Each structure stands twice: as structure tokens, then as C-alpha cells.
Amino acid sequence: MSVPINEAAIHKTLLEAIQEHQLFEVDVEHIQPEDNLIDYGLDSIGFIKIIILLEKLYHIHFDSDVTLLENFNTLDKIGKQVMIRIAKA
């Protein structure tokens, strides 16, 4: 499966995954790129699921020093982290 690689596409893919895997109990249409996902119910289990999903989708690996919730608590931050990993690949 070919996955588009830009921040907007990453946001869209992530929102679809959140909805598909029911990571939050909210309509994903209300989530804005700068919104703190913790406010929508992101917990440690959901956080790990997001990391694993991103690694599989984009064929990347996040080092443990980067996988802090503060680096992945908004769609904007997640998009930036994915783009950084893709650029290093």
C-alpha cells in the first residue's frame, strides 16, 4: 500500500486510523492539527498503538528517546516526527 507522505496526508491517515481502531471516543472531524490528543482521550495504550501504526505504515522506526507522549500529542507534532524519520531513512 502506497501512503502519501506530507504532513496533511499523515494527519488524514492518522485520523482514519484513530477512527478505525477507536482510539478515542470522539468524532475525529472535530480534531484540529494543533489540538492536544490527550484532551480527546489519548492514553498510553493509544499512544503505543499510534507509534506501531506509524512505523508499519511509513516503514520507519522511532528511537526510544523520541517516543515521548509530549512529541506525539498533536497531529502537527506527529506529522513532524514522521517527516523527520522519513528524511533520515
N, C-alpha and C positions, 0 to 999 in steps of 0.2 A: 504494500500500500504506500503510495507516494503522499507525503504530508507536506503541504505548503510551509515554507519557512520564512516568516516575517512575524513581527510581534502581533499584528492584528489577527493573523491566521492562528497563531499559538493561542491567543485569547479565545477565539471561536472554538478551536479544538478542545481546549480545556473546559470551557463551559458545557460543551456537548458531553464530555466525559463526566463532569460533575453531575449532570442531569441523568445520564445513563446509569451511573453507578450509585446514584442517590447519596452523594457525599454530604449534601446539605438539604435541609427541609425548607427550601425557598425556591421560588420560580427564578431560574437563572437569568431571565430577561431583566431582572432588577439589579443585577450585579454590574457595577461600573468598574473599569480597569483600575481605578485608584482605591476602590473600597477594600477595607480590611476584611479578609475572608473569615477571620475569627468571629466577627460580628454576625456572620451568617451560619456559624456552627462548625467551622473548621476545627477539628481536634487532631490529636497526634496520630490517630489511625488514618484519618482522611489525608493528613499531610504525607504520611508514608505512601499511601495509595497514589497520591499525585506524583510523588517522586518516581515511583516504579513505573507508572503510566508514561511519564515524560521520557524516561530512559528507554522504554520499549519503543515508543512512537518515533522518537528522533534519533535512536541509536547513539545515545550519549551516556556519559556516566558523571554523576555528581560526586565529588570528593566529600568526605565526611566533614571537612572544615567549612564547607559551603552549605551543607544541608541543615541549616538552622531555620526555624519557623520564621524568624524575622526577615529572612531572604526570600521567602515564598508566601507571604501573607497577603499579597495583592496580585491581580492578574498582570499588572505592569512589571512588578518585580520578578514574577515567574517568567514572563516573556524575555526580560533582560537576561536572566540566568540561563535560559535555554539558548539564546543567541550567543552568549559568551561561550558556552560549551560547544556549540556547533562550530564557532570560529576557531576553537582550539583543536577540533578533530582533524 
